[in-house]
Amino acid sequence: MTLKFKISLLITLLFSVLFGIAAAVIYSSFSEFRKDEFESRLEDKAISSTTLLIDVQEIDRHMLKIIDQNSIHKLFNEKTLIFDSKFNLLYSSLDDTKIDWTIEDLNNLKANKKSFKKVDNYEILGIEVKSKNEYYYAIVTASDTNGFRKLSFLSYILIFTYFIFTAICWFVTSFAVKKLLSPLDNFLKKIKTINENSLDTRLEVKQNKDEIDGLAFEFNLMLQRINQSYQKQKEFTAHASHELRTPISRIITQLENRLLDKNISEESKEFLRKILDDSNQISELVSSLLLLANFESKQLKIQKTNRIDELIYDSIEQIHNLFPEFKISFDIEYSESIDHLMEIRCSRSLMLIALTNLLKNACIYSDNNQANVLIAEKNDKLILQIKNSGNILSEEERKNLFQPFMRGKNSSGKNGLGLGLKIVQRILHQHHFEIKYETPNSNQNVFEIMF
């Protein structure tokens, strides 16, 4: 779950809760208003009916019933009862609505002056009315159909607007959050491109002075500190490797001269040869470390164009000089644009080192001292494949294939330092070329370079 989704969800949920509370308050308030308004209407009806019956001499019970039937303010399913102070029924309207009342109800009404209750869909109001120094008691009941219809309509409106505005809030919030956090997306994209070769990259810092700009500023400072430490480490490696080359070269020279002495026994010579082999291996290690340090300490400037087929021929020749027993086949799949694609901008010396290391690696780790080289065109790009048959690497070994000093299980009994592929990868990355390792079957290794 992304941060943008979490923020959008949180704001939407908060809005939904607040809107739900507001809707509940509105509904409750309107429901109370309806009750009070309908109670007021019932009270007006009770007072007016009692007043007409008692105070107006020209209106008798029959006339009052006619007025009730034709009143413009007639209530739905209305029923009116009027009692005197002795609880004798003076008036009852003509409708069929029934009011269940008892003497106890009238006694409570006499004590409390007013009562209101709801029975099923009917609301009943009882009220004491004083007229001509006499007390009368009126009970009016009716059903507020219109009020409940309005209340039901209000509930539908509130529910509908709740879901509509929740959806609108989600879309608006998602858009706003995405807009506000877009600089973080740009930061993430740029951070993903930063590696040990691009520690001088810096994030753009605007003048908004918000938290995102603060984060970018501090990240740039962190990159600067890391880059400084990294540069110091590379300088130390380069200086140490450079200083070690001289004494190691002296040791190798002295050992070689000593081996030429005819007065030394064969046993001593064998001992010196082992020391010489170890010294050569140390010299190769120092040279590799110095080469890696030089790659990391400066940017590569490429000015010349070279043909990849010529570079491969030169690399094959170097392998044959070092290992005459190795056999390397070289094929080119010709196409209309293959000649043009084989012209690449690269450092000739560095590319020779990379190709020679790959060919040497392919031959050493093959089970028949053979390697196959193929140049082809794929999706308008030049592809170089170096294949050999032999034991393949495991999944765990593939993950660390280009790490320094990494050697797989298939390297048992074979000379090597575990730096060759790291040097190849660094050279190719300096030229912005891609390399990957594949295993088409259980006995074939393929290194593929895409130019």
N, C-alpha and C positions, 0 to 999 in steps of 0.2 A: 504494500500500500504506500503510494507516494505521499510526500508532504503536501502537495497541492490537493490531492484527493482528501487527505485528512482534514485540512483547513476548510475546504468546501463542505465536507460532510458535517463538521462541527458547527459551522455558521448556519447551515441549513437546518440542522437539528435544533439549534438555539432559536432560530426564527420560528420553526414549527411549534416549539413549546410555548414561546411568547404569544404567537398568534392563536394557539389553542386556548391559552389562558384568557386572552382578550375575547375570543369568541364565546367562551363559557360565561364570562362576566356580562357580555352583551346579552346573551340569551337569558341568563338569570335575571338581569335588570328588566328586560322587556317582559318576562313572565310575571315579575312582581308588579310592574306597571299595569299589565293587563288585568291582574287580579284587583289591584286598587281601583282602576278605572271602572271595572265591571261592578265592584262593590259600591262605588259611588253612584252608578246608574240605578242599581237596585235600591239604594237608600233614597234617591230622588223619587223613584217610583213609589216606594212605600209611603213617604211623607206626602207626596202629591195626592195619592189615592185616599189616604186618611183625611187630609185636609178637605178635599172635595166632598167626601162623604159626610163629615161632621160639620164643617163650617158653612158650606153652601146649602141653603135650605131648598133651592130649586132642584138639587141633584139627589135622587134617591138611589137605592141599590140597583134598580133596573137601568137607570140612566148611566150610572157609573160603569156598568158592564158594557154598555154600548160604547162609552168613551174608551174603555180599555181595548175593545175589539178594533176600534178605528184609529187608535193613537199612531202617529207617525214614528214614534219612538218605541213601538211595540217590541218587546224582547222575545226571543225564540223560546217556545214551550214555557211561556210565563204562567205563573200561578200566584195569586195574591189572596191572603187571608187577613182580615182585620178583626181584632177582639177588643171588647171593652175592658174596663179595669177589673171586672169580675170574671174575666176570661170567657165571656159569652161571645160566640161567633156572630159578628155584625155583617160581614161581607165575605163572599167567596166568588172569585172570577169563574167564568163559564168553561174555561178550557179543561181538558181531561188530565192535565198533569196533577199528580198526587203528591201532597206534602205529608209526610209522617211526622206528627207532632203529638206531644203529650203535655199534661198539666205541669209536669216537672220541667219541660222545656220552657213553658211560659213563666214559671217561677224563676228559673235562671235568667230569663230575659228581663223580668221585672227587677231582679237584683243587680244585673250587670248593665242594664240600659240598652245593650247592643250585643249581638252575637252573629258570627259568620262561620259557616262550615260548608264543606263540599261532600256531596254524596253522589258517587258514580260520575256522570257527566253534568250533574246539576250543582249549582251553587246556591245556598240558602242564606238569606239575610233576615235577621229579626231585629226590630228596632222599637223603642218606646217613643210615642208621639204624644205631646201634651196639647190639648185643644179644649178651650172653654173650661179651664181649671179641672179637666178630667184627663186621665191617662189612658191612652189606647196603645194597643200592641199590634204591629203589622208584621207579617211574615211573607216575604216575597222570594220566589225561586224561579230560576231560568237557566238556560244553557247558553253559554257564551260561544256559540259556534263560530261566529265571525272572528272573535279574538283568538280562539284556538287555531283557526285556519291561518291567521296572520302569523301566529307563533310557529306553526309548522312550516310555513313558507320561509320564515326567517331562519329556521334550522337548516333547511335545504340550501339557502343562500350561503350560510356560514360554512357548511361542510364543503360545498362546491368551491368557494373562494379559498378555503383552507388548502385543498389539494392543488388548485391552480396556482396560488401564490407560492406554495412550497416548491412546485416545479419551476416556476419563474425564478425563485430565489436560488435554486440549485444551479440553473444555467447562468444567471447573472454572476453569482459568486464564483463559479468555475471559471468563467471568462475573466473576471476581475483578478482572481488569484493567479491564473495563468499569465495574465499581462504583468502583474506586479512581480512575479517570480521568474519572469523570462530571463533576467540577467543571471540568475542561478543556473538555468539551463545552458546559457552560453558559457558560464564558468566551467560547468561539468564537461562540456564538449572540449573545451580548451585544455582542461586538466588531464583528460584522457590521452591527449597527444603529447603530454610531457613525459619524457624519459631521461635516461642518463646522458643522452646526447643533446637534449634541449632544455637544460636547467636554466638557461638564460631567458626563457619565455616568461612573459609577465602578463597578468590579467589587466584588462582595461579598468581604470578607476575614474569614475565620473565625479562631478562636483555636487551630487545630491546630498552627501553627508548623512546617508542613512546606514542601516545595519549592513546592507549588502555591499555598499562601498567600503565600509569598515572591514568586512570580511575579506574583500579583494585586496585591500591595502595590506592587511596583516599576512595574507597568503603570499603576497609578493615579497614581503620581508622574510618570511620563512623560506621561500625559494632562494632568496639571496644568501641566507645563512647556509642552507644546504649546499648551494653551488660553491660557496667559498670553501666549505669543509671538503667537498668532493674534489675541488681543484687542488687543494693542499695534499689530499691523499694521492691524487694522480701524479703530482709533482714529486712527491716522496718516492712513489714506485718508479718513476722514470729516472730520478737521480740515483736511487739505489741500484737499479738494473744497470745503469750506465757505469757506475763505479765498480760493479761486480764483474763487468766484462773484461776489464784489463787483467786482474789477477787470475781469472779463469783461463784467459787466453795464454798467459804465461805458463800456467800449469800444463795446459794441453801441449804447448810447444816443447816444454821440458820433457814431458812424457814421450812425445814422438821422437825427440832427439835421443832419449835414453834407449828407446826400443831399437834404434839403429846401431847401438853399440854391440859388437859381435862378442864381447867378453862376458855378456850377461847370459846366464843359464836360461833354458827354455821355461823352467818353472817361474823364474823371476819375470820373464817376458809375459807369460800368461797373466801373472798378477798385475803387471803394469798395463796390459791391454784392458783388463777389467776396470782399473782405475781410469784409464783413458775413455772408455765407453761411458762411465758415470760422469766424467768431466764434460764430455761432449753433450750428454743429456742435460747437465746443468747449464751449459752454454746455450743450448737450444731453448731451455726454459727462460733464461734471462733475456734472450733475444725476443722471445714471444711476448714476455711481459713488457719489454720496452716498446715493442711494436704496438701492443694494445694501448699503452699509455700515450703514445704519440697520436693514435687515432682519436683519443678522447680529449686531448689537449688543444686541438685546433680543428677548424673546419676545413674540409677538403675542397680545393678549387680545381675544377675540371675544365680544361681548355681544349683538349684534343679529342678527335674521333678515331676510334679503333674498330677493326673488324673482329667480331667474336670468333670466327673460324680460325683466323690467324693466331689469336691468343690461345686457342685450344691446341693447335698444332705445336706451338712453342711449349705449352705445358706438358703435352705428351712427350715431347723430346726430352724435357727435363726429367720426367719420370723414368724414361728408358735409360737415361744416363745414370740415374741413382739405382734403379731396380731393373736390370736388363731382362729378368725372368717374367716381368709383368707384361700382359698383353692387353692393349686398349684398342677397341674398334670405334670408329667415328663415322656417323651417318648424318646426312642433311635431307630433310623432306622439303623438296623444292616447291615453291609457289610463286605467284606473280610478284609478290612484294617481299619475298624472303631476303633478297639481296639488299634491299633498302633497310629492312629491319635489323640485319646483322651489323649495321654500322651504329655503334653505341658510343656515347660520350663517357669516358672513364679514364682513370689513371692506369696506364699500361702496367706499370710495375706492381701496383696493388692488386689488379685483377689477375695478373699472373700468379701472385701468391695465393689468392683465393681458389683459382682453378686447380693449381698444382696440389694444394691441400686436399681438395675434394677428390681429385683423381688418386692421390696417394692413399687417402682414406678408403676409397672404393676398392682398390687393389689389395690393401693389407687385410681388410675385413672380408674379402671374398673367400669362397671355399675352393676356387680354382685359379687364383691369381689373374683374374680377368675382370675387365670393366667395359661397359658400353656407353658411348656418348651419342646423344641424339639432339639435333637442332630442328625445331619445327615452328610453325606459326599456329597460334591459337587465339581466337577472338581479337585479331589484329595486333597481337603482341608476340614477341619472340620468346620462345620457351627453350631452355636448355635442360636436358635430363641426363643425369649420370647414374647408371644402374650397375648393380652387381648381384650375384647370387651368394647367399650365406645366411647366417643366423640374423633374425630381425630383433629389433628392440621391443621391450615390453612397454605397456602404456605408461607406467611410471617413469621409465627411462626416457620416453619421448617428451614428457613434460619438461625435463631438465636437459634436453639434448644439447642446447646451445649455451649451457652454463659452464663457467670456467672449471677445469679439472674434473669434468664429468666423463666417466668411462663406464660403458655398459658391461654386462656379463660376458658379451662376446669378445671383449678385449683381453681376456685372460691369456697370458703367455705372449702377448704382442707388445712391442715397444710403443710408447706414446706418453704424452703429458696431459691430454685432455683439454688442450688449448686450441687445437687446430680448427675445430668447427666454430669456436667462439671468435677466432680471428676472421674466419670466412664470413660469419654473420655480420661482424662489425664493418668489414670492408664493403659488403653488399649494401648495408644500411647507409653507409656514408654516401653511396652512389644512388640511394633510393631504389634499389632493386629488392625483390622479394625472394625468399628461399623457404622451402618447406620439405618435409620428409614424409614419404609415403611407403606403404608396404602392400603392393597389389596382391601378393600371395604370401604364404608362410615361409618362403625361401628367397625373397627378392627385396632388396633395399633400393629406393629411388630418391635421389635428391633432385628437386626441380627448382630452377631459377627462372623467374619471370622478369624480363627486362622491359 
